[in-house]
Amino acid sequence: MRVQSIVVSITSSLVLIFMSLGCTKANYIGVAPDETRNVLAVSDAIRPENLGRIVTIRGKVGAVCQDEGCWLSVTDGTAELTMRFSDSQLAVPMDLRGTVLAEGIVREQIVGSSRIPEMDLSGVKILE
């Protein structure tokens, strides 16, 4: 009888542990940004030498698409960068605020005579 109650107790504990692990919310969307990579400010990420390269940036969320969360803008106080997920199935919460770590490929969008930097986003980690 004693062994049976120990087995039930251990089994119950394991079930609770696995349930709590399954309930933890991931703090990233898409692919988790590589935090070991050199993390750039937005103003550094949009320099011409970074165009077409995979970069990781840290910045404050400026605006978010209010239709689907399909894009967001991130700023470092000096420059702003609009980001769109390369996977159209991904989106950020429309009420996203605070600081994020983002990874993707910096590109230029040409609108009229202006060159506007954008990022094809592979992942965003919500920091705060």
Residue frames relative to the residue before (quaternion, step in Angstrom):
aa qw qx qy qz dx dy dz
M 1.0000 0.0000 0.0000 0.0000 0.00 0.00 0.00
R 0.6435 0.5405 -0.3068 0.4468 3.59 1.01 -0.86
V 0.6540 0.5090 -0.3054 0.4691 3.62 0.92 -0.91
Q 0.6399 0.5328 -0.3232 0.4497 3.56 0.98 -0.85
S 0.6745 0.4784 -0.3096 0.4694 3.64 0.89 -0.78
I 0.6168 0.5256 -0.3491 0.4705 3.60 1.10 -0.62
V 0.6446 0.5145 -0.3152 0.4694 3.59 0.96 -0.86
V 0.6489 0.5049 -0.3128 0.4755 3.61 0.94 -0.87
S 0.6566 0.5199 -0.3055 0.4530 3.59 0.95 -0.86
I 0.6693 0.4847 -0.2929 0.4808 3.59 0.93 -0.90
T 0.6479 0.5172 -0.3141 0.4626 3.57 0.93 -0.87
S 0.6530 0.5099 -0.3093 0.4668 3.59 0.93 -0.86
S 0.6464 0.5192 -0.3135 0.4630 3.57 0.98 -0.85
L 0.6623 0.5025 -0.3050 0.4646 3.58 0.91 -0.87
V 0.6299 0.5270 -0.3301 0.4653 3.59 0.97 -0.80
L 0.6703 0.4962 -0.2979 0.4644 3.59 0.91 -0.88
I 0.6374 0.5203 -0.3289 0.4636 3.58 0.99 -0.78
F 0.6907 0.4711 -0.2865 0.4678 3.59 0.84 -0.93
M 0.6255 0.5254 -0.3417 0.4647 3.58 1.05 -0.67
S 0.6768 0.4830 -0.3079 0.4624 3.59 0.90 -0.83
L 0.6267 0.5203 -0.3399 0.4702 3.60 1.07 -0.65
G 0.6650 0.5074 -0.2971 0.4605 3.57 1.01 -0.75
C 0.6823 0.4939 -0.2836 0.4583 3.57 1.17 -0.49
T 0.5155 0.6366 -0.4435 0.3637 3.60 1.16 -0.20
K 0.3758 -0.7378 0.5285 0.1874 3.50 -0.94 0.97
A 0.4232 -0.6863 0.5253 0.2720 3.57 -0.84 0.95
N 0.3168 -0.7621 0.5318 0.1898 3.56 -0.98 0.77
Y 0.6817 0.4006 -0.3144 0.5254 3.56 1.17 0.56
I 0.2562 -0.7283 0.6173 0.1515 3.53 -1.33 0.44
G 0.7712 0.2322 -0.2100 0.5543 3.57 -0.81 0.96
V 0.7484 -0.2946 0.2775 0.5255 3.55 -1.01 -0.86
A 0.4829 -0.6631 0.4815 0.3085 3.61 -0.85 0.93
P 0.4618 -0.6878 0.4796 0.2893 3.61 -0.75 0.99
D 0.4706 -0.6720 0.5041 0.2698 3.55 -1.11 0.78
E 0.2257 -0.8188 0.5179 0.1016 3.56 -0.24 1.29
T 0.5876 0.5630 -0.3820 0.4379 3.59 1.24 -0.12
R 0.5395 0.6020 -0.3935 0.4378 3.57 1.29 -0.29
N 0.5956 -0.5419 0.4426 0.3947 3.58 -1.21 0.43
V 0.2349 -0.7899 0.5543 0.1169 3.61 -0.47 1.20
L 0.2022 -0.8103 0.5466 0.0617 3.56 -0.73 1.15
A 0.4679 -0.5833 0.5674 0.3449 3.53 -1.33 0.32
V 0.6618 -0.5105 0.3582 0.4161 3.59 -1.18 0.47
S 0.6671 0.5172 -0.3125 0.4358 3.61 0.86 -0.93
D 0.6607 0.4730 -0.3102 0.4935 3.62 1.13 -0.56
A 0.6373 0.5595 -0.3236 0.4197 3.59 1.02 -0.79
I 0.7285 0.4467 -0.2510 0.4547 3.61 1.01 -0.72
R 0.3846 0.7058 -0.5003 0.3219 3.59 1.22 0.23
P 0.6482 -0.5664 0.3464 0.3729 3.60 -1.06 0.74
E 0.6550 0.5296 -0.3336 0.4235 3.63 0.97 -0.73
N 0.6769 0.4830 -0.3009 0.4668 3.61 1.20 -0.29
L 0.4480 0.6896 -0.4604 0.3343 3.62 1.25 -0.12
G 0.8157 0.2128 -0.1959 0.5009 3.55 -0.88 1.01
R 0.6292 0.5255 -0.3344 0.4649 3.58 1.27 -0.02
I 0.4673 -0.6192 0.5409 0.3251 3.54 -1.26 0.46
V 0.0276 0.7954 -0.6030 0.0541 3.56 -0.78 1.05
T 0.2638 -0.7051 0.6285 0.1955 3.52 -1.33 0.35
I 0.0337 -0.8150 0.5783 -0.0134 3.56 -0.78 1.02
R 0.2295 -0.7195 0.6354 0.1612 3.52 -1.31 0.44
G 0.2307 0.7763 -0.5629 0.1654 3.55 -0.91 0.91
K 0.5406 -0.6064 0.4844 0.3246 3.50 -1.38 0.17
V 0.4858 -0.6633 0.4854 0.2974 3.57 -0.94 0.91
G 0.2439 -0.7765 0.5682 0.1210 3.55 -0.84 1.04
A 0.7848 -0.1209 0.1406 0.5914 3.55 0.62 -1.18
V 0.1749 -0.7586 0.6204 0.0946 3.54 -1.29 0.50
C 0.5707 -0.5750 0.4646 0.3574 3.58 -1.09 0.76
Q 0.2547 -0.8028 0.5252 0.1219 3.58 -0.67 1.09
D 0.5524 0.5808 -0.4112 0.4340 3.59 1.27 0.22
E 0.8344 -0.0225 0.0734 0.5458 3.56 0.80 -1.05
G 0.4640 -0.6544 0.4654 0.3740 3.59 1.20 -0.23
C 0.3550 0.7888 -0.4422 0.2371 3.57 1.26 0.44
W 0.7828 0.1251 -0.1066 0.6002 3.62 1.22 -0.25
L 0.0470 -0.7633 0.6406 0.0692 3.52 -1.32 0.30
S 0.2750 -0.7217 0.5991 0.2114 3.53 -1.24 0.40
V 0.1415 -0.7716 0.6185 0.0452 3.52 -1.12 0.84
T 0.0923 -0.8077 0.5822 0.0143 3.55 -1.00 0.87
D 0.2699 -0.7275 0.5996 0.1960 3.52 -1.29 0.42
G 0.6450 -0.5104 0.3083 0.4780 3.57 1.31 0.24
T 0.7255 0.3649 -0.2158 0.5422 3.56 1.27 -0.41
A 0.7987 0.0711 0.0100 0.5974 3.56 0.93 -0.95
E 0.2369 -0.7543 0.5977 0.1328 3.53 -1.29 0.46
L 0.1084 -0.7907 0.6020 0.0259 3.55 -1.07 0.80
T 0.2688 -0.7452 0.5900 0.1561 3.57 -0.86 0.99
M 0.1235 -0.8073 0.5768 0.0175 3.54 -0.90 1.01
R 0.0500 -0.7632 0.6440 0.0181 3.53 -1.10 0.80
F 0.4860 -0.6562 0.4864 0.3107 3.57 -0.99 0.81
S 0.4516 -0.6670 0.5190 0.2860 3.56 -1.03 0.81
D 0.6750 0.3882 -0.2622 0.5700 3.60 1.26 -0.45
S 0.3405 -0.7930 0.4704 0.1843 3.58 -0.32 1.24
Q 0.5729 0.5866 -0.3825 0.4259 3.60 1.25 -0.14
L 0.6576 0.5085 -0.3028 0.4662 3.59 1.25 -0.33
A 0.0410 0.7803 -0.6227 0.0414 3.55 -1.18 0.62
V 0.3945 -0.6795 0.5577 0.2677 3.54 -1.25 0.44
P 0.6030 -0.5335 0.4181 0.4207 3.60 -1.16 0.38
M 0.5104 -0.6775 0.4389 0.2966 3.57 -0.91 0.88
D 0.7001 0.4201 -0.2707 0.5100 3.59 1.23 -0.33
L 0.2908 0.7867 -0.4995 0.2171 3.60 1.24 0.37
R 0.0593 0.7678 -0.6330 0.0794 3.56 -0.93 1.01
G 0.6419 0.5523 -0.3792 0.3730 3.57 -1.25 0.16
T 0.6630 -0.4933 0.4019 0.3944 3.52 -1.29 -0.49
V 0.0857 -0.7935 0.6021 0.0228 3.54 -1.07 0.83
L 0.2824 -0.6674 0.6545 0.2154 3.49 -1.40 0.32
A 0.0116 -0.8266 0.5611 -0.0408 3.58 -0.65 1.07
E 0.1234 -0.7854 0.6038 0.0578 3.55 -1.13 0.70
G 0.3203 0.7344 -0.5542 0.2255 3.52 -1.00 0.84
I 0.5741 -0.5669 0.4631 0.3669 3.54 -1.35 -0.26
V 0.3366 -0.7373 0.5556 0.1855 3.56 -0.81 1.07
R 0.0110 -0.7872 0.6153 -0.0412 3.56 -0.90 1.01
E 0.3451 -0.6956 0.5739 0.2601 3.57 -1.32 0.13
Q 0.1976 -0.7304 0.6441 0.1116 3.51 -1.04 0.87
I 0.2114 -0.7770 0.5787 0.1293 3.58 -0.75 0.96
V 0.0108 -0.7818 0.6207 -0.0578 3.53 -0.67 1.21
G 0.7967 -0.0682 -0.0112 0.6004 3.55 -0.30 1.27
S 0.7597 -0.2965 0.2427 0.5254 3.57 -0.62 -1.12
S 0.5824 0.5891 -0.3668 0.4234 3.59 1.28 0.13
R 0.2589 -0.7252 0.6177 0.1597 3.53 -1.18 0.69
I 0.0716 -0.8166 0.5726 -0.0163 3.54 -0.50 1.22
P 0.3385 -0.7494 0.5275 0.2135 3.60 -0.66 1.06
E 0.0102 -0.7664 0.6422 -0.0120 3.54 -1.10 0.81
M 0.2641 -0.7538 0.5749 0.1773 3.54 -1.26 0.24
D 0.2960 -0.6847 0.6361 0.1974 3.55 -1.01 0.92
L 0.2301 -0.8410 0.4851 0.0671 3.50 -0.19 1.37
S 0.1834 -0.7729 0.5949 0.1230 3.58 -0.93 0.88
G 0.8184 -0.0924 0.0638 0.5636 3.58 1.16 -0.52
V 0.1412 -0.7610 0.6294 0.0698 3.52 -1.25 0.60
K 0.1374 -0.7546 0.6362 0.0836 3.53 -1.01 0.88
I 0.3184 -0.7476 0.5561 0.1747 3.55 -0.79 1.06
L 0.2356 -0.8153 0.5203 0.0950 3.57 -0.52 1.22
E 0.8063 -0.0917 0.0811 0.5788 3.60 0.94 -0.80
